[in-house]
Amino acid sequence: MSADFGISGNDQVFVGGFTLDSRTSSESVAFVAKKGSSLDGHEFIPQAIARGCRLVFCERKPLSMEHEVCYVWSDKLPELLGKAMHWFYDNRINALTLVGVTGTNGKTTVARLLFELFSKLGYRCGLLSTVENIVVDQVIPASHTTPDQVNLYQLLHQMALKGCSHVFMEVSSHAIHQQRIAGLDYHVAVFTNITHDHLDYHGTFKDYLNTKKKFFDDLTAKAFAVINKDDPNGMYMVQNCKADCVTYGIQQLSDVRGRIIENSVTGLHLQFGERQWYSRLIGAFNASNLLAVYATGICLGIGPDDLLREMSVLKAVEGRFEYMRSLTNDKIGIIDYAHTPDALEKVLETLHGMRKPNQKIITVMGCGGDRDKTKRPLMAKIACLMSDHVIMTSDNPRFEDPKEILSDMERGAIDMPSKNYLIIEDREQAIKTACMIASNQDIILVAGKGHEKYQDINGKKLPFDDKQMLNTFL
């Protein structure tokens, strides 16, 4: 297992579960001590033992040990823990067909569409996503794109007990790097794209790229790697990959090729292979997402006609290019989660392709606090270049001063020839102002938060819903 592995103490202990939180450990619940980015779980081992814990998993041999406690340590703890939880859950998780979706943009949409699609095809499915986790029909709120390793295995076990055959999940770069998915055997891994994001965590784009690549490096020869060939880094993901590679693309010659015949406010007219069909989703980026879903379905053994029949009735995912129109003045509102330069640019490109000559695009956008600062001026510049008016506002400032975030953003727009932007820190007032300055039929894009129903300010999640606000002021 490892160069540093050992067991010490009483090995005749009962295990009724696992936890990463010492406050929820007990005599029957094993405590897993890991070093995180801000806290070191090893420091909480005494608290776990004080609560009665009799089994501790850790990354290094403790300096002091209680004789009645069993300690298991390994410098490859996620790998060891994965094996332990597989055994604990009677290997039921192995019966699930696991599909993981990774990429900077499109993860939520592709995973959710796959869940909806296979549910419509008659399969019992599970979903693990940024928006929510679903066990067949039971909705469980999501706090992370990919849960921690202990919660992830618990959720997968619930899905197995509920009779799920397929599980579709987003796989974030954080989850790959922190080995939250260690021990899981994926049947299909989907790559949507990779662009500028999370450099606050990964440091460099190269490290971010290689973290994503590791997901594909770890696939077995029995798996499929479904790769967006239109992305310049797509084929890099599968260098030295043992899985069977299936490419998809609209611009590049690919195994599964798509073509956009028409892109309008009512949806997409598409051609996949020799088949033409219609989708309710809007935008070229969604054409790519749908192609990823189609290619994945083919890999999982579903026939093209069955796939396209059910895909034609799929709806947009909440907070992803959600479209609304005022009944009184025909002003158009768009809610989108776009929070990276590439995502914002793609949404605005879509709006440019849809708008009529007399329609203006008014963009309300912000950038999150305690996250990659280098993307802030880039996003502001893109918004100003591709919008008639821009209102920069607060997003989720977290523990940062919103004024400093807005100052970072403004550096990307201040030298623009046309000063077409306003700064309104209060997000409600920013959305209200956008609706007030819009003329009939103008398009108002509110970007950055999408499905979120809160603003994260100084550690508190205060109620706030972009969609509700836009509906109110439209």
C-alpha positions in Angstrom: 0.0 0.0 0.0 2.6 2.6 1.0 6.1 3.3 2.1 4.6 4.7 5.3 1.8 2.4 6.5 1.0 1.0 9.9 -1.6 -0.2 12.4 -1.2 0.2 16.2 -3.5 -0.4 19.2 -6.6 -2.3 19.7 -7.7 -3.7 16.3 -10.9 -5.3 17.7 -13.1 -2.3 17.2 -16.6 -1.9 15.8 -17.0 0.4 12.8 -20.4 2.0 12.1 -19.3 4.8 9.9 -16.7 7.4 9.0 -16.3 11.2 9.6 -13.9 14.0 8.8 -15.4 16.1 11.6 -14.1 15.2 15.1 -17.3 16.7 16.6 -19.4 13.9 15.0 -17.0 11.0 15.8 -18.1 8.5 18.5 -17.3 5.0 19.7 -18.7 3.5 16.5 -17.7 6.3 14.0 -14.1 6.3 12.8 -12.4 9.7 12.6 -10.4 10.4 9.5 -7.6 12.9 10.1 -6.3 14.7 7.0 -4.3 17.9 6.5 -6.4 20.4 4.6 -5.7 23.8 3.1 -6.6 25.7 6.3 -6.9 23.1 9.0 -5.0 20.0 10.0 -7.2 17.1 11.1 -4.4 15.5 13.0 -4.8 18.3 15.6 -8.3 17.1 16.3 -7.5 13.5 17.1 -7.6 14.1 20.9 -11.0 15.7 20.6 -12.3 12.7 18.6 -11.0 10.3 21.2 -12.5 12.4 24.0 -15.9 11.8 22.3 -15.3 8.0 22.5 -13.8 7.4 19.1 -11.9 4.1 19.0 -10.6 4.0 15.3 -8.5 6.8 13.8 -7.3 6.9 10.2 -4.5 9.4 9.6 -1.8 10.4 7.2 1.1 10.0 9.6 1.9 8.0 12.7 0.7 10.0 15.8 3.4 11.0 18.3 1.3 9.8 21.2 -1.3 7.0 21.1 -3.9 5.6 23.5 -3.7 1.8 23.9 -7.4 1.3 23.6 -7.6 3.1 20.3 -6.8 1.6 16.9 -4.7 3.9 14.7 -4.3 3.3 11.0 -1.9 5.6 9.2 -0.8 5.8 5.6 0.9 8.5 3.4 -1.6 7.4 0.8 -4.6 7.8 3.0 -7.3 8.5 0.3 -6.4 5.3 -1.5 -6.5 3.3 1.8 -9.7 5.0 2.9 -11.3 4.2 -0.5 -10.6 0.5 0.0 -11.9 0.6 3.6 -15.2 2.3 2.6 -15.7 -0.1 -0.4 -15.4 -3.0 2.1 -17.6 -1.2 4.7 -20.3 -0.7 2.1 -20.1 -4.4 0.9 -18.7 -3.3 -2.5 -22.2 -2.2 -3.6 -20.8 0.9 -5.1 -19.0 -1.2 -7.7 -22.3 -2.1 -9.2 -22.9 1.6 -10.2 -22.1 2.9 -13.7 -20.2 6.0 -12.7 -19.9 8.9 -15.2 -17.7 11.8 -14.2 -17.8 15.2 -16.0 -14.8 17.6 -15.6 -13.9 20.9 -17.2 -13.9 24.6 -16.4 -17.4 25.2 -17.9 -20.3 22.9 -18.8 -19.9 20.4 -16.0 -23.2 21.2 -14.3 -25.1 21.3 -17.6 -23.7 18.0 -19.0 -24.1 16.1 -15.7 -27.7 17.3 -15.2 -28.7 16.7 -18.8 -27.3 13.1 -18.6 -29.2 12.6 -15.3 -32.5 13.8 -16.9 -31.9 11.9 -20.1 -31.2 8.5 -18.5 -34.1 9.0 -16.1 -36.4 9.6 -19.1 -34.9 6.4 -20.7 -36.2 4.5 -17.7 -33.1 4.1 -15.6 -32.9 4.8 -11.8 -30.2 7.5 -11.5 -28.2 9.5 -9.1 -26.7 13.0 -9.6 -23.9 14.8 -7.8 -23.6 18.4 -8.9 -22.9 22.0 -7.9 -26.6 22.8 -7.8 -27.9 19.7 -5.9 -27.4 16.0 -5.3 -30.3 13.7 -6.3 -30.8 10.1 -5.2 -33.5 9.0 -7.8 -36.1 11.5 -6.6 -34.7 12.6 -3.3 -33.0 16.0 -3.5 -30.1 16.7 -1.1 -28.6 20.2 -1.0 -25.0 20.4 -2.3 -22.3 22.4 -0.5 -19.4 21.5 -2.9 -19.1 20.7 -6.6 -17.7 17.3 -5.5 -18.4 16.1 -1.9 -15.5 15.2 0.4 -14.4 11.5 0.1 -16.4 10.3 3.1 -19.7 12.0 2.1 -19.2 11.0 -1.5 -19.0 7.3 -0.6 -22.0 7.7 1.7 -24.0 9.3 -1.1 -23.0 6.6 -3.6 -24.0 3.9 -1.1 -27.4 5.5 -0.7 -27.8 5.5 -4.5 -26.8 1.8 -4.7 -29.3 0.9 -1.9 -32.0 2.9 -3.8 -31.4 0.7 -6.9 -29.6 3.3 -9.0 -27.8 1.8 -12.1 -26.2 5.1 -13.2 -24.6 8.0 -11.4 -23.6 11.2 -13.1 -21.3 13.5 -11.2 -19.3 16.7 -11.6 -15.6 16.2 -10.9 -13.9 19.4 -9.9 -10.2 20.1 -10.1 -10.2 20.5 -6.3 -11.7 17.1 -5.9 -9.1 15.5 -8.2 -6.2 17.3 -6.4 -7.4 16.5 -2.9 -8.1 12.9 -4.0 -11.8 13.0 -3.0 -12.6 10.5 -5.8 -9.8 8.0 -4.8 -10.8 4.4 -5.2 -13.7 5.0 -7.6 -13.9 3.2 -10.9 -15.4 5.4 -13.6 -17.0 3.9 -16.6 -17.0 7.2 -18.5 -15.0 10.4 -18.0 -16.1 13.5 -19.9 -13.9 16.5 -20.7 -15.8 19.6 -21.7 -13.1 22.3 -21.8 -10.4 24.0 -19.8 -9.9 27.8 -19.5 -8.6 30.4 -17.0 -9.9 29.6 -13.5 -8.9 28.4 -10.0 -5.4 29.8 -10.3 -5.8 31.0 -6.7 -5.7 27.3 -5.8 -3.5 25.7 -8.4 -1.0 28.5 -8.8 -0.4 28.1 -12.6 -2.5 27.1 -15.6 -0.1 24.2 -16.2 -0.8 22.8 -12.7 -4.6 23.3 -13.3 -4.3 21.5 -16.6 -2.3 18.6 -15.2 -4.7 18.2 -12.3 -7.6 17.7 -14.8 -5.4 15.3 -16.8 -4.9 13.1 -13.7 -8.6 12.2 -13.8 -8.0 10.6 -17.2 -4.6 9.2 -16.3 -6.3 7.1 -13.6 -9.0 5.5 -15.9 -8.8 1.8 -16.6 -8.7 0.2 -20.0 -12.4 -0.7 -19.6 -13.5 2.9 -19.4 -14.3 5.5 -22.0 -12.8 9.0 -22.2 -15.2 11.4 -24.0 -13.1 14.4 -25.1 -14.1 17.7 -26.6 -11.7 17.9 -29.6 -12.7 21.6 -30.2 -10.7 22.5 -27.0 -7.0 23.0 -27.8 -6.1 21.0 -24.7 -8.6 18.2 -25.3 -6.2 15.6 -26.7 -3.6 16.4 -24.1 -6.0 15.0 -21.5 -5.8 11.5 -23.0 -2.0 11.3 -23.6 -1.0 8.0 -22.0 -4.6 7.3 -21.1 -5.5 3.6 -21.0 -9.2 4.2 -21.6 -10.9 4.0 -25.0 -11.0 7.6 -26.3 -14.1 9.0 -28.1 -13.9 12.5 -29.4 -16.7 15.0 -30.1 -16.7 18.3 -31.8 -18.4 20.9 -33.9 -15.3 22.7 -35.4 -12.9 19.7 -35.5 -13.2 16.4 -37.3 -14.2 14.0 -34.5 -15.6 10.6 -33.8 -19.0 12.2 -32.9 -19.5 15.3 -35.1 -22.1 18.0 -34.7 -23.2 21.0 -36.7 -25.3 24.0 -35.8 -27.9 24.7 -38.5 -29.7 27.4 -36.6 -29.3 29.1 -33.2 -32.2 31.3 -32.1 -34.0 32.4 -28.9 -36.4 29.4 -29.3 -33.6 26.8 -29.4 -31.1 25.0 -31.5 -31.5 23.2 -34.9 -28.7 20.7 -34.9 -27.2 17.9 -37.0 -25.5 15.1 -35.2 -24.0 12.7 -37.7 -26.6 12.2 -40.4 -29.5 13.1 -38.1 -31.1 16.5 -37.7 -33.0 17.4 -34.6 -34.2 20.3 -32.4 -33.2 21.3 -28.9 -34.9 23.7 -26.5 -31.5 24.8 -25.3 -29.9 28.0 -26.6 -26.4 28.9 -27.7 -23.3 27.4 -29.4 -21.9 26.4 -26.0 -25.0 24.3 -25.4 -24.6 22.6 -28.7 -21.2 21.4 -27.5 -22.7 20.3 -24.2 -25.5 18.4 -26.0 -22.9 16.7 -28.2 -21.0 15.6 -25.0 -24.2 14.1 -23.7 -24.9 12.4 -27.0 -21.4 10.9 -27.2 -21.6 9.7 -23.6 -25.0 8.1 -24.3 -23.5 6.2 -27.3 -20.6 5.0 -25.1 -23.2 3.7 -22.6 -24.9 1.6 -25.3 -28.0 3.8 -26.1 -29.1 4.0 -29.7 -28.9 7.3 -31.6 -32.6 7.5 -32.3 -33.5 6.8 -28.6 -31.0 9.4 -27.5 -32.2 12.2 -29.8 -35.9 11.6 -29.1 -35.4 12.1 -25.4 -32.8 14.8 -25.7 -35.2 16.9 -27.8 -37.4 17.6 -24.7 -34.6 18.3 -22.3 -34.7 21.8 -20.7 -32.0 24.2 -19.7 -30.4 23.7 -16.3 -31.4 26.2 -13.6 -29.1 29.3 -13.7 -27.5 28.3 -17.0 -28.7 30.7 -19.8 -32.1 30.9 -18.3 -34.3 33.1 -20.5 -37.2 35.3 -19.5 -39.1 38.1 -21.2 -41.1 41.0 -19.8 -44.8 40.8 -20.7 -45.2 44.6 -20.8 -42.2 45.8 -22.7 -40.4 42.8 -24.3 -37.2 43.4 -22.4 -35.3 40.1 -22.3 -33.5 38.8 -19.2 -30.8 36.1 -19.1 -29.5 34.5 -16.0 -26.2 32.7 -16.3 -23.6 31.2 -14.0 -20.7 32.5 -16.1 -18.0 33.3 -13.6 -14.9 32.7 -15.8 -13.6 34.8 -18.7 -14.3 32.0 -21.2 -17.8 31.4 -20.0 -18.7 35.1 -20.0 -17.3 35.5 -23.5 -19.3 32.5 -24.8 -22.5 33.7 -23.3 -22.0 37.2 -24.8 -21.0 35.6 -28.2 -24.3 33.7 -28.1 -26.3 36.9 -27.4 -24.5 38.7 -30.2 -25.6 35.9 -32.5 -29.2 36.2 -31.4 -29.8 39.9 -31.1 -31.4 42.1 -33.7 -29.6 45.2 -34.9 -31.6 47.6 -32.6 -31.2 45.5 -29.4 -28.6 46.6 -26.8 -26.9 44.2 -24.5 -26.6 45.3 -20.9 -24.4 43.1 -18.7 -24.5 43.0 -14.9 -21.4 41.1 -13.6 -19.1 40.7 -10.6 -16.3 38.5 -9.4 -16.1 36.4 -6.3 -13.9 37.2 -3.4 -11.1 35.0 -2.0 -10.7 33.5 -5.5 -8.5 33.9 -8.5 -7.8 37.7 -8.7 -6.1 37.5 -12.1 -9.4 36.8 -13.9 -11.2 40.0 -12.6 -9.8 42.6 -15.1 -10.1 40.0 -17.9 -13.8 39.5 -17.2 -14.5 43.2 -17.0 -12.7 43.8 -20.3 -14.6 41.1 -22.0 -17.9 42.5 -20.7 -17.1 46.0 -21.8 -15.9 44.9 -25.3 -18.9 42.8 -25.9 -21.7 44.8 -24.2 -23.4 48.1 -24.9 -23.5 48.9 -21.2 -21.9 47.1 -18.2 -22.7 47.4 -14.6 -20.0 46.0 -12.3 -21.3 44.9 -9.0 -20.7 42.6 -6.0 -20.9 38.9 -6.4 -19.9 36.7 -3.5 -17.2 38.9 -1.8 -16.7 36.3 1.0 -14.1 37.9 3.3 -12.8 40.4 0.8 -13.8 44.1 0.6 -16.2 44.4 -2.4 -14.6 47.8 -3.2 -11.2 46.1 -3.7 -12.7 43.5 -5.9 -14.4 46.1 -8.1 -11.2 48.1 -8.2 -9.4 44.9 -9.6 -12.2 44.6 -12.2 -12.1 48.2 -13.2 -8.4 47.9 -14.2 -9.5 45.8 -17.2 -12.0 48.5 -18.4 -10.5 51.8 -17.4 -8.4 52.2 -20.6 -11.2 51.2 -22.9 -11.9 53.9 -25.5 -15.6 53.8 -24.6 -16.4 54.3 -20.9 -19.5 52.2 -21.1 -19.6 50.9 -17.5 -21.0 51.9 -14.1 -19.9 50.6 -10.7 -22.8 49.9 -8.4 -21.7 47.7 -5.4 -25.2 46.8 -4.2 -26.2 43.9 -6.5 -30.0 44.5 -6.1 -29.5 48.1 -7.2 -27.3 47.1 -10.1 -29.9 44.7 -11.5 -32.6 47.4 -10.9 -30.5 50.0 -12.7 -29.9 47.6 -15.7 -33.7 47.1 -16.0 -34.3 50.9 -15.8 -31.8 51.9 -18.5 -32.9 49.1 -20.9 -35.2 50.1 -23.7 -37.9 47.8 -25.1 -36.5 44.5 -26.5 -33.0 45.1 -25.0 -31.2 42.1 -23.5 -30.1 42.2 -19.8 -27.5 39.6 -18.9 -27.0 39.0 -15.1 -23.9 36.8 -14.9 -21.9 35.1 -12.2 -24.3 33.5 -9.7 -26.8 31.5 -11.8 -28.7 29.0 -9.6 -27.3 30.4 -6.3 -29.9 31.7 -3.8 -27.5 33.6 -1.6 -24.7 36.1 -1.4 -21.6 34.9 0.6 -20.6 37.9 2.7 -18.2 37.7 5.7 -18.9 34.0 6.3 -22.7 34.4 6.1 -24.9 33.3 3.2 -27.5 36.0 3.0 -30.7 35.3 0.9 -30.3 36.7 -2.7 -31.7 35.3 -5.9 -30.7 36.9 -9.3 -33.6 35.3 -11.1 -36.1 36.7 -8.5 -34.6 40.1 -8.7 -34.6 40.2 -12.5 -38.2 39.0 -12.6 -39.2 41.8 -10.2 -37.5 44.6 -12.0 -38.2 43.5 -15.5 
